[in-house]
Amino acid sequence: MSNWIYDEYKHCGVDYSSEEHAKKYDTEHQTFRDYEKEFNSMIEFLSLKNTHELEVIDLGCGTGATSVYATKQFKKVYGVDISDVMISQAKKKLSDMDISNIEFINAGFLSYEHKNEPVDLLITKAAFHHLPDFWKQIALLKMNNMIRTGGILYIHDVVFHFDAADYKEKIDNWISIFEKNAGAKFKEEVETHIRDEYSTFKWILDGMIERAGFRIENCRSNDEFITEYHCVKVKNIKI
Ligand SMILES: C[S@@+](CC[C@H](N)C(=O)[O-])C[C@H]1O[C@@H](n2cnc3c(N)ncnc32)[C@H](O)[C@@H]1O
């Protein structure tokens, strides 16, 4: 591998390679998240029908917040993550269930090679901000190759909608709202996110998505930070 390729396994910001962190992830996140509600809201946002006929990749699947629910509705699920300890937690949740339509792969946005047919839907939730912008664009091109033409890309992540000149006030305000909803521990995590991870401006991400052969069908955000994109692959770009 070339020496200049970004090492996506090095974990910027919050360390998801830590077993201790992975074990606590669901308990901590479920103090302010409802995975099932999030999943149903995503299905509605994307206006998905006949999900039992669809194949899906969940990139940055973590402990399976989305993948576990996806197994109940979709034909086939590929859960991909660079953290083997996060994947272990996802597998643990499924161990008591009689489920055979999910495959977990220890790889990432840049290293995953989808060897099967392109999928109908690619989901990435709370993970894309781990790549710097140059590598986000490369990852989007790789996603283009993993999705069939007409298929859907769903991105859920922290994206900055504000005018750059207002950054201090906007970020401080968002962090204090987050602290109220999720508590002091998550205040620290959000500070780490802003400082050490790679969330970017909406106008940048919009351009990247479009340059990677997708049309943005819909984009929504309640707080102008946490943002959902419904994108459709309109052009095949081979890389
Ligand atoms: C905040 S967690 C989100 C997990 C899950 N999607 C959820 O909604 O709870 C971020 C996940 O992204 C993964 N991740 C970080 N960089 C990645 C990369 N380059 N490729 C794939 N996954 C990555 C981490 O290992 C971690 O499991």
The ligand as a Gaussian input file, in Angstrom:
#p B3LYP/6-31G(d) Opt

LIG

0 1
 C      -20.184000       6.977000      16.877000
 S      -19.910000       5.340000      16.324000
 C      -21.395000       5.075000      15.364000
 C      -21.778000       3.630000      15.325000
 C      -23.172000       3.350000      14.744000
 N      -23.257000       3.687000      13.359000
 C      -24.241000       4.067000      15.536000
 O      -25.101000       4.726000      14.927000
 O      -24.273000       3.932000      16.765000
 C      -18.685000       5.574000      15.057000
 C      -18.231000       4.274000      14.412000
 O      -17.479000       4.578000      13.229000
 C      -16.427000       3.666000      13.142000
 N      -15.403000       4.205000      12.230000
 C      -14.496000       5.188000      12.461000
 N      -13.741000       5.391000      11.361000
 C      -14.186000       4.512000      10.425000
 C      -13.796000       4.211000       9.092000
 N      -12.799000       4.857000       8.492000
 N      -14.461000       3.254000       8.424000
 C      -15.503000       2.587000       9.019000
 N      -15.900000       2.802000      10.278000
 C      -15.257000       3.759000      10.974000
 C      -15.959000       3.496000      14.585000
 O      -15.183000       2.334000      14.764000
 C      -17.303000       3.448000      15.311000
 O      -17.785000       2.132000      15.429000

